């Protein structure tokens, strides 16, 4: 397997800038997620790594070798697409063996490798079946088999589970992650599904409008988003944002708006002007002693928890609380924010101001 380095990679299509000077490193053996909404540049980035697109500028290194201008056939990668891309006139075994036979590998060795791959994927009993009559899940396994049979340096997957129904998609995501762990393969996986990225990935790059908004491990990105976009894109329900003006310049470590003032941790860096306070719904709780009051306008029952939407004089605020709490529509309730879970953003740029010293994480504004 291999480390992959992306250095200042840019891709233009005429006057349209699809990817804007992206840089990040994928370590050997990582399961790496490229996450973002449609049109954000994640698939274009994957295709540049694969050699299916040539960067306008920048460098791509695979296992220490610069490959940005090399064709896909010289990069030792395997690509798995959303729509499987199987050969309909071949059976399962022939689909899996095709890459090896095209390389001139002896037939006896091909049979051995196909058998090993089929056993790994649990498809030994369908090797002689036509791919046309297979279920979506079995087709995806065959597509994976054709990719892994070559033992490439890197596996590239472009929303490979997107065509499956929700229940089977969850099952296949577990299988994919398990397969990755057994093979210790370097894998890059494109998805727009933030839950899929959080569940499967060792590292995540979050992209938006061709820009890498944040790069890191899932927990850090979720807890300490670098931009308001990341805070809103990751999480279901997404992060709350409240608008404040800061009093840091007077030495008062608080945020205030109208009659409300919120204390914040001392480790936050000084910020001035209009501030967006970000907080996850699970870090908002009910408090009979709080002067910050919200009126219940919506309640979504989720089994063990409920997501309650409150109208406040600072805008709507969601709280994820135990379903055992009795909530009625129109009720006025005191709300408390966990000050240790606050992220501060510049209201104009959307960039985070804060440094969380006790976590060793810095979000740059």
C-alpha positions in Angstrom: 0.0 0.0 0.0 1.1 3.6 -0.1 1.0 7.1 1.3 -0.6 9.8 -0.9 0.3 13.5 -0.8 -1.8 16.2 -2.5 0.1 19.5 -2.8 -1.6 22.7 -4.0 -3.7 20.8 -6.6 -6.0 22.9 -8.7 -8.4 22.0 -11.5 -9.9 24.4 -13.9 -12.4 23.7 -16.7 -12.1 26.8 -18.8 -13.1 29.7 -16.5 -14.7 27.4 -13.9 -12.4 26.5 -10.9 -13.5 23.0 -9.7 -10.8 22.5 -7.1 -8.9 25.3 -5.5 -5.3 24.6 -4.4 -6.0 21.6 -2.2 -3.4 20.1 0.1 -3.6 17.0 2.4 -1.8 13.7 3.1 -3.4 10.2 3.2 -1.2 7.9 5.3 -0.4 4.3 4.3 -3.3 2.0 5.2 -5.8 4.8 6.1 -9.5 4.6 5.2 -9.8 8.2 4.0 -13.1 10.0 3.3 -13.6 12.9 0.8 -16.9 14.4 2.0 -19.0 17.3 0.8 -22.2 18.2 -1.1 -22.7 17.7 -4.8 -20.4 19.9 -6.9 -17.9 20.5 -4.1 -14.9 19.0 -6.0 -14.6 15.7 -4.2 -15.1 13.5 -7.2 -12.8 15.7 -9.4 -10.1 15.4 -6.7 -10.5 11.6 -6.7 -10.3 11.5 -10.5 -7.1 13.5 -10.4 -5.6 11.0 -7.9 -6.7 8.2 -10.2 -5.2 9.8 -13.3 -8.6 10.2 -15.1 -8.2 14.0 -14.8 -4.9 15.9 -15.2 -4.5 18.8 -12.6 -4.2 22.3 -13.9 -1.5 22.8 -11.4 -0.1 21.1 -8.3 1.5 17.8 -7.4 0.2 14.3 -6.6 2.5 11.8 -4.9 1.7 8.1 -4.6 4.3 6.1 -2.5 6.7 9.0 -2.9 6.5 9.2 -6.7 5.1 12.3 -8.4 2.3 11.1 -10.7 0.2 14.2 -11.6 1.0 14.0 -15.3 1.1 10.2 -15.5 -1.9 8.2 -17.0 -4.0 6.0 -14.8 -2.4 2.8 -16.2 0.9 3.8 -14.6 -0.4 4.6 -11.1 -1.2 1.1 -9.7 -4.7 2.1 -8.5 -8.1 0.3 -8.5 -11.3 2.3 -9.0 -14.8 1.2 -7.8 -17.7 3.2 -9.2 -21.2 3.7 -7.9 -22.8 1.9 -10.8 -20.6 -1.2 -10.6 -19.3 -1.1 -14.2 -19.3 -4.9 -14.7 -19.1 -6.7 -18.0 -22.6 -8.1 -18.6 -21.5 -10.8 -21.1 -19.1 -12.4 -18.5 -20.0 -14.4 -15.4 -18.8 -13.4 -11.9 -15.5 -15.3 -12.1 -14.6 -13.9 -15.4 -15.4 -10.4 -14.3 -13.0 -10.7 -11.3 -10.3 -12.4 -13.3 -10.3 -10.0 -16.3 -7.7 -7.5 -14.9 -5.2 -10.4 -14.3 -5.8 -12.1 -17.6 -5.3 -8.8 -19.4 -1.9 -8.5 -17.7 -0.9 -11.9 -19.0 -0.9 -13.7 -15.7 -0.8 -17.5 -16.0 -4.3 -19.1 -15.8 -3.4 -21.3 -12.8 -2.3 -18.3 -10.8 -5.4 -16.4 -11.9 -7.7 -19.2 -10.6 -5.9 -19.2 -7.3 -6.2 -15.4 -6.8 -9.9 -15.4 -7.9 -10.6 -18.1 -5.4 -8.9 -16.2 -2.6 -10.8 -13.0 -3.4 -14.1 -14.8 -3.7 -13.6 -16.4 -0.3 -12.7 -13.0 1.3 -15.9 -11.5 -0.1 -18.1 -14.5 0.5 -19.1 -15.0 -3.1 -17.6 -18.4 -3.8 -21.0 -19.9 -4.6 -21.8 -17.4 -7.4 -18.6 -17.5 -9.4 -20.3 -19.2 -12.4 -23.4 -17.0 -12.3 -24.2 -14.2 -14.8 -23.8 -10.8 -13.3 -27.1 -9.7 -14.8 -29.2 -11.7 -12.4 -27.3 -10.6 -9.2 -28.7 -8.4 -6.4 -27.2 -5.0 -5.9 -25.2 -6.1 -3.0 -23.7 -9.1 -4.9 -22.9 -6.8 -7.9 -21.0 -4.5 -5.5 -19.0 -7.4 -4.1 -18.1 -8.5 -7.6 -16.9 -5.0 -8.4 -14.9 -4.9 -5.3 -13.4 -8.4 -6.1 -12.3 -7.1 -9.5 -10.6 -4.2 -7.8 -8.8 -6.0 -5.0 -7.7 -9.1 -7.1 -4.8 -7.0 -8.5 -3.4 -6.0 -5.0 -3.0 -2.3 -6.1 -1.3 0.3 -4.0 -4.5 2.4 -3.6 -8.3 1.7 -3.8 -10.4 4.6 -5.0 -14.2 4.4 -4.4 -16.7 6.9 -5.8 -19.9 6.6 -3.8 -19.8 2.8 -4.2 -22.9 2.3 -2.0 -25.0 5.1 -3.5 -27.3 2.8 -5.6 -28.2 0.5 -2.6 -31.2 0.9 -0.4 -30.6 2.3 3.1 -30.7 -0.9 5.1 -28.4 -2.8 2.8 -26.2 0.2 2.4 -25.5 0.2 6.2 -24.7 -3.5 6.0 -22.3 -3.1 3.1 -20.6 -0.1 4.7 -19.7 -2.5 7.7 -18.4 -5.1 5.2 -16.3 -2.5 3.4 -14.7 -1.3 6.5 -14.1 -4.8 7.7 -12.5 -5.7 4.3 -10.3 -2.6 4.5 -9.1 -3.6 8.0 -8.3 -7.2 6.9 -6.3 -6.0 3.9 -4.7 -2.9 5.6 -5.3 -1.1 2.3 -5.0 2.6 1.5 -8.5 3.5 0.6 -10.0 6.9 -0.6 -13.8 7.0 -0.5 -16.0 9.8 -1.9 -19.4 10.4 -0.2 -21.9 13.1 0.4 -23.3 11.2 3.4 -21.8 12.7 6.6 -22.9 9.7 8.7 -21.2 7.3 6.3 -18.0 9.4 6.5 -18.1 9.5 10.3 -18.8 5.8 10.7 -16.2 4.5 8.3 -13.4 7.0 8.0 -10.0 7.2 9.8 -9.6 10.7 8.4 -12.0 13.1 6.6 -11.5 16.0 4.2 -14.6 18.2 4.1 -14.9 20.1 0.8 -17.2 23.0 -0.3 -17.1 24.9 -3.6 -13.7 23.4 -4.5 -12.1 24.3 -1.2 -10.8 22.0 1.6 -12.7 23.4 4.6 -11.2 21.0 7.2 -9.1 17.9 7.4 -8.7 15.6 10.4 -10.1 12.7 12.4 -13.9 12.5 12.6 -14.3 13.3 16.3 -12.2 16.5 16.0 -14.0 17.7 13.0 -17.3 17.1 14.6 -16.4 18.6 18.0 -14.3 21.6 16.7 -15.4 22.6 13.2 -13.1 25.0 11.5 -15.9 26.8 9.6 -19.6 27.3 10.0 -20.1 25.2 6.9 -18.4 22.2 8.5 -20.5 22.7 11.7 -23.7 22.8 9.7 -22.8 20.0 7.3 -21.7 17.4 9.9 -24.2 16.3 12.5 -27.9 15.4 12.4 -29.3 17.7 13.6 -26.7 20.2 12.6 -24.9 22.7 14.8 -26.8 25.7 16.2 -25.6 29.2 15.5 -26.4 32.3 17.7 -25.2 35.8 17.0 -23.4 37.9 19.6 -21.0 40.8 20.1 -17.9 40.1 22.1 -16.7 41.9 25.2 -13.2 40.5 25.2 -11.6 43.8 24.6 -12.9 45.1 28.0 -11.6 42.0 29.8 -15.1 40.5 30.3 -14.9 36.9 29.0 -18.5 36.8 27.9 -20.8 37.0 24.9 -23.8 39.3 25.1 -26.8 40.2 23.1 -29.7 42.3 24.4 -30.4 41.0 27.9 -28.4 37.7 27.6 -24.8 37.0 28.5 -22.9 33.8 28.2 -19.7 32.9 29.9 -17.1 31.1 27.8 -14.0 29.2 28.6 -10.8 31.2 29.3 -8.8 29.2 26.8 -10.7 30.8 23.9 -8.6 33.3 21.9 -9.8 36.9 21.9 -12.2 37.8 19.2 -14.0 41.0 18.4 -16.9 42.3 16.4 -19.9 40.1 15.5 -19.5 36.5 16.6 -21.5 33.4 15.7 -21.6 31.1 18.7 -21.8 27.4 17.5 -23.1 24.7 19.7 -24.3 21.1 19.0 -27.9 20.3 20.0 -26.7 17.6 22.4 -24.8 20.3 24.4 -28.0 22.3 25.0 -29.9 21.3 28.1 -33.0 22.4 30.0 -32.5 24.6 33.2 -35.1 26.0 35.5 -32.6 28.5 36.8 -31.5 29.9 33.4 -32.5 33.3 32.3 -32.2 32.3 28.6 -35.7 31.3 27.7 -37.0 29.4 24.7 -40.5 28.7 23.5 -41.1 25.2 22.1 -42.2 25.3 18.5 -41.4 21.8 17.3 -40.6 18.4 18.8 -39.1 15.4 16.9 -39.3 12.1 18.7 -36.3 9.8 18.0 -36.9 6.9 20.5 -34.4 7.3 23.4 -34.0 11.0 22.6 -36.0 13.9 21.2 -34.9 17.0 19.3 -36.8 20.1 20.5 -36.7 23.3 18.5 -37.0 26.5 20.5 -37.8 30.0 19.4 -35.5 32.5 21.2 -34.8 36.2 20.8 -31.5 35.1 19.2 -33.2 32.8 16.7 -34.1 29.2 16.6 -32.2 26.7 18.8 -32.3 22.9 18.8 -31.7 20.8 21.9 -31.3 17.0 21.8 -32.6 15.8 25.2 -33.8 12.5 26.7 -37.3 11.5 25.5 -38.3 11.1 29.2 -38.5 14.9 29.5 -42.1 16.0 29.1 -42.3 18.8 26.6 -45.4 20.6 25.4 -45.9 22.9 22.4 -45.7 26.6 23.3 -44.0 25.9 26.6 -41.4 28.4 27.8 -38.3 26.7 29.2 -34.9 27.9 30.4 -32.0 26.8 28.3 -28.3 26.2 29.3 -25.4 26.0 26.9 -22.4 23.8 27.8 -19.6 26.4 27.7 -16.9 23.8 27.2 -18.5 22.8 23.9 -18.8 26.2 22.3 -17.1 27.1 19.0 -16.8 30.8 18.0 -16.9 31.9 14.4 -16.4 35.2 12.7 -19.9 36.1 11.6 -18.8 37.5 8.3 -16.2 35.0 7.1 -17.6 31.9 8.8 -14.1 31.0 10.0 -13.6 29.7 13.6 -11.7 32.0 15.9 -10.9 29.7 18.7 -8.0 27.7 20.1 -9.0 24.8 22.3 -5.9 24.5 24.4 -6.9 21.4 26.4 -7.5 19.5 23.2 -4.4 20.6 21.3 -6.6 21.7 18.4 -6.4 25.0 16.6 -9.1 26.2 14.2 -7.7 29.2 12.3 -9.7 32.2 11.4 
